[in-house]
Amino acid sequence: TRVGIDVRSLYVQDEIAISEKLDFIVGARYDSFDIKVFNVVANESRNRKDDKVTPRGGLVFKPMENISLYASYSESFLPRSGEQFANINGNNNQLDPNTFTNLEGGIKWDLRPGLSLTAAVFEIEQSSPQIADNNPETLDVIDSEITGFEAQLQGQVTESWYIAAGYSQLEGEQVNRSGPTGLQPRELPEQMLSLWNTYQVSHSLGLGLGLTHQDDSFINNSNTAFLPSYTRIDAAAFYDISPDFRVQVNIENMTDELYFPNSHSTHQTTVGRPLNARLTVSRRF
């Protein structure tokens, strides 16, 4: 099978200062996806074209020089991909794009020069046609409603200590034509956490330590199979031989945990790398 994809996009956005502390942002994006598939065995060609204009808008309020509050609304869509190309048909609703709407509000706070905190709450609605059926009375569409919170702290805590930390909490439910199903959307861990620290021990020597955690999540719409939760611990050490040369050692998955970060439905599960080390020599120009 040979696949040709032509993608075209156009994006327009304007930021309007309503006052010294309040800005209004409005924009729109046009996307066009033209997909052509040639099946060598069957000696047949199929194609499909999806295009859509999606709006976005928001407000940014700065009560203080180092604090920004924002609220935004946006829409987007995502054409199907992967093995679905093999069954592509211009009239096949199974391949209709997923559509998304996102409502979000948050804060960005510069705690000090070089150290910032961001946090946001959001609500996402996803619509995903599931079967090839042009009859709107029988077309099965799975809608996912997701609400969540995320926060990130990044920057220099002290002159020697750098931190990058992120946390998210998600809740979601599938909704069909009859209403809420009580089922969760696939691959939606309730909690995720990432943390990475580096500490400059001396002028030349630095150390790094961090972890990644992900709660368990279902990998199919029927919620009959799931990926288990995992926590991976990583470490690093680096030494500057000169202002231009650095030698660095990274150790990943220090506890040698067997984990699965993601999965394509109930098959093609990704297996995380076992305990491994990497040596890097770099030069600055």
KANOR-V361096 format. One record per residue. RES is the residue in three letters. PHI is phi in whole degrees, 0 to 359 (NA if undefined). OMEGA is omega in whole degrees, 0 to 359 (NA if undefined). Layout:
# KANOR-V361096
res=RES phi=PHI omega=OMEGA
res=RES phi=PHI omega=OMEGA
This chain:
# KANOR-V361096
res=THR phi=NA omega=176
res=ARG phi=247 omega=183
res=VAL phi=235 omega=174
res=GLY phi=241 omega=183
res=ILE phi=234 omega=176
res=ASP phi=246 omega=182
res=VAL phi=245 omega=177
res=ARG phi=228 omega=182
res=SER phi=220 omega=176
res=LEU phi=220 omega=186
res=TYR phi=231 omega=179
res=VAL phi=229 omega=178
res=GLN phi=213 omega=178
res=ASP phi=225 omega=177
res=GLU phi=246 omega=185
res=ILE phi=248 omega=178
res=ALA phi=276 omega=178
res=ILE phi=282 omega=176
res=SER phi=209 omega=180
res=GLU phi=296 omega=184
res=LYS phi=248 omega=186
res=LEU phi=234 omega=177
res=ASP phi=240 omega=176
res=PHE phi=246 omega=182
res=ILE phi=241 omega=179
res=VAL phi=222 omega=181
res=GLY phi=197 omega=178
res=ALA phi=208 omega=180
res=ARG phi=227 omega=175
res=TYR phi=249 omega=177
res=ASP phi=233 omega=176
res=SER phi=229 omega=178
res=PHE phi=240 omega=179
res=ASP phi=245 omega=186
res=ILE phi=245 omega=177
res=LYS phi=236 omega=183
res=VAL phi=237 omega=175
res=PHE phi=241 omega=178
res=ASN phi=268 omega=185
res=VAL phi=295 omega=183
res=VAL phi=295 omega=181
res=ALA phi=277 omega=182
res=ASN phi=53 omega=178
res=GLU phi=220 omega=180
res=SER phi=242 omega=175
res=ARG phi=223 omega=179
res=ASN phi=210 omega=177
res=ARG phi=206 omega=177
res=LYS phi=231 omega=176
res=ASP phi=237 omega=173
res=ASP phi=217 omega=185
res=LYS phi=198 omega=171
res=VAL phi=256 omega=182
res=THR phi=241 omega=181
res=PRO phi=269 omega=173
res=ARG phi=203 omega=180
res=GLY phi=196 omega=181
res=GLY phi=187 omega=177
res=LEU phi=234 omega=176
res=VAL phi=235 omega=181
res=PHE phi=240 omega=181
res=LYS phi=244 omega=179
res=PRO phi=292 omega=177
res=MET phi=222 omega=184
res=GLU phi=299 omega=185
res=ASN phi=257 omega=181
res=ILE phi=230 omega=175
res=SER phi=234 omega=173
res=LEU phi=251 omega=182
res=TYR phi=218 omega=172
res=ALA phi=219 omega=184
res=SER phi=213 omega=175
res=TYR phi=225 omega=179
res=SER phi=210 omega=174
res=GLU phi=234 omega=178
res=SER phi=204 omega=176
res=PHE phi=214 omega=185
res=LEU phi=223 omega=177
res=PRO phi=297 omega=179
res=ARG phi=289 omega=184
res=SER phi=208 omega=175
res=GLY phi=69 omega=185
res=GLU phi=292 omega=178
res=GLN phi=295 omega=177
res=PHE phi=301 omega=183
res=ALA phi=295 omega=182
res=ASN phi=250 omega=187
res=ILE phi=294 omega=179
res=ASN phi=205 omega=184
res=GLY phi=299 omega=180
res=ASN phi=252 omega=186
res=ASN phi=261 omega=182
res=ASN phi=292 omega=177
res=GLN phi=299 omega=182
res=LEU phi=258 omega=174
res=ASP phi=302 omega=182
res=PRO phi=295 omega=166
res=ASN phi=287 omega=177
res=THR phi=242 omega=185
res=PHE phi=225 omega=166
res=THR phi=233 omega=185
res=ASN phi=226 omega=175
res=LEU phi=243 omega=189
res=GLU phi=217 omega=174
res=GLY phi=218 omega=183
res=GLY phi=193 omega=183
res=ILE phi=219 omega=169
res=LYS phi=236 omega=187
res=TRP phi=231 omega=174
res=ASP phi=278 omega=185
res=LEU phi=295 omega=178
res=ARG phi=196 omega=178
res=PRO phi=303 omega=179
res=GLY phi=89 omega=180
res=LEU phi=223 omega=184
res=SER phi=227 omega=177
res=LEU phi=237 omega=175
res=THR phi=236 omega=179
res=ALA phi=211 omega=182
res=ALA phi=206 omega=168
res=VAL phi=244 omega=185
res=PHE phi=208 omega=176
res=GLU phi=223 omega=183
res=ILE phi=239 omega=173
res=GLU phi=242 omega=180
res=GLN phi=239 omega=176
res=SER phi=245 omega=186
res=SER phi=225 omega=175
res=PRO phi=299 omega=189
res=GLN phi=248 omega=185
res=ILE phi=228 omega=179
res=ALA phi=275 omega=183
res=ASP phi=202 omega=182
res=ASN phi=274 omega=179
res=ASN phi=271 omega=183
res=PRO phi=298 omega=180
res=GLU phi=282 omega=181
res=THR phi=241 omega=180
res=LEU phi=297 omega=180
res=ASP phi=270 omega=179
res=VAL phi=238 omega=177
res=ILE phi=262 omega=175
res=ASP phi=263 omega=176
res=SER phi=243 omega=176
res=GLU phi=248 omega=186
res=ILE phi=235 omega=173
res=THR phi=240 omega=183
res=GLY phi=196 omega=177
res=PHE phi=223 omega=176
res=GLU phi=218 omega=180
res=ALA phi=215 omega=179
res=GLN phi=217 omega=175
res=LEU phi=240 omega=185
res=GLN phi=213 omega=175
res=GLY phi=139 omega=181
res=GLN phi=273 omega=175
res=VAL phi=286 omega=172
res=THR phi=227 omega=179
res=GLU phi=297 omega=183
res=SER phi=258 omega=189
res=TRP phi=250 omega=176
res=TYR phi=247 omega=181
res=ILE phi=227 omega=171
res=ALA phi=225 omega=184
res=ALA phi=232 omega=178
res=GLY phi=220 omega=180
res=TYR phi=217 omega=175
res=SER phi=219 omega=176
res=GLN phi=229 omega=187
res=LEU phi=232 omega=171
res=GLU phi=225 omega=181
res=GLY phi=205 omega=179
res=GLU phi=210 omega=174
res=GLN phi=277 omega=179
res=VAL phi=230 omega=175
res=ASN phi=243 omega=185
res=ARG phi=299 omega=181
res=SER phi=268 omega=180
res=GLY phi=115 omega=181
res=PRO phi=302 omega=183
res=THR phi=260 omega=186
res=GLY phi=81 omega=180
res=LEU phi=263 omega=180
res=GLN phi=270 omega=172
res=PRO phi=297 omega=181
res=ARG phi=289 omega=178
res=GLU phi=50 omega=178
res=LEU phi=232 omega=178
res=PRO phi=297 omega=180
res=GLU phi=294 omega=181
res=GLN phi=225 omega=173
res=MET phi=224 omega=183
res=LEU phi=219 omega=173
res=SER phi=226 omega=182
res=LEU phi=213 omega=177
res=TRP phi=220 omega=179
res=ASN phi=237 omega=168
res=THR phi=233 omega=181
res=TYR phi=228 omega=179
res=GLN phi=277 omega=183
res=VAL phi=292 omega=178
res=SER phi=216 omega=180
res=HIS phi=300 omega=185
res=SER phi=251 omega=188
res=LEU phi=255 omega=176
res=GLY phi=223 omega=180
res=LEU phi=234 omega=178
res=GLY phi=226 omega=179
res=LEU phi=209 omega=180
res=GLY phi=197 omega=179
res=LEU phi=212 omega=175
res=THR phi=229 omega=179
res=HIS phi=233 omega=177
res=GLN phi=219 omega=177
res=ASP phi=292 omega=177
res=ASP phi=292 omega=182
res=SER phi=206 omega=177
res=PHE phi=284 omega=182
res=ILE phi=242 omega=173
res=ASN phi=216 omega=184
res=ASN phi=293 omega=180
res=SER phi=276 omega=177
res=ASN phi=59 omega=179
res=THR phi=256 omega=179
res=ALA phi=221 omega=184
res=PHE phi=214 omega=171
res=LEU phi=265 omega=180
res=PRO phi=288 omega=177
res=SER phi=290 omega=178
res=TYR phi=206 omega=172
res=THR phi=227 omega=180
res=ARG phi=246 omega=181
res=ILE phi=248 omega=181
res=ASP phi=235 omega=179
res=ALA phi=214 omega=179
res=ALA phi=206 omega=172
res=ALA phi=216 omega=180
res=PHE phi=222 omega=182
res=TYR phi=223 omega=178
res=ASP phi=272 omega=179
res=ILE phi=293 omega=178
res=SER phi=209 omega=177
res=PRO phi=300 omega=183
res=ASP phi=255 omega=186
res=PHE phi=245 omega=176
res=ARG phi=226 omega=172
res=VAL phi=248 omega=184
res=GLN phi=224 omega=175
res=VAL phi=242 omega=176
res=ASN phi=246 omega=175
res=ILE phi=244 omega=183
res=GLU phi=251 omega=179
res=ASN phi=59 omega=185
res=MET phi=299 omega=180
res=THR phi=270 omega=179
res=ASP phi=54 omega=182
res=GLU phi=280 omega=173
res=LEU phi=278 omega=183
res=TYR phi=215 omega=184
res=PHE phi=230 omega=186
res=PRO phi=291 omega=180
res=ASN phi=200 omega=182
res=SER phi=207 omega=174
res=HIS phi=267 omega=186
res=SER phi=59 omega=183
res=THR phi=265 omega=177
res=HIS phi=219 omega=182
res=GLN phi=54 omega=178
res=THR phi=287 omega=178
res=THR phi=277 omega=178
res=VAL phi=262 omega=179
res=GLY phi=293 omega=181
res=ARG phi=292 omega=176
res=PRO phi=289 omega=178
res=LEU phi=310 omega=181
res=ASN phi=209 omega=180
res=ALA phi=229 omega=181
res=ARG phi=222 omega=179
res=LEU phi=252 omega=182
res=THR phi=232 omega=172
res=VAL phi=243 omega=184
res=SER phi=231 omega=178
res=ARG phi=228 omega=177
res=ARG phi=267 omega=179
res=PHE phi=247 omega=NA
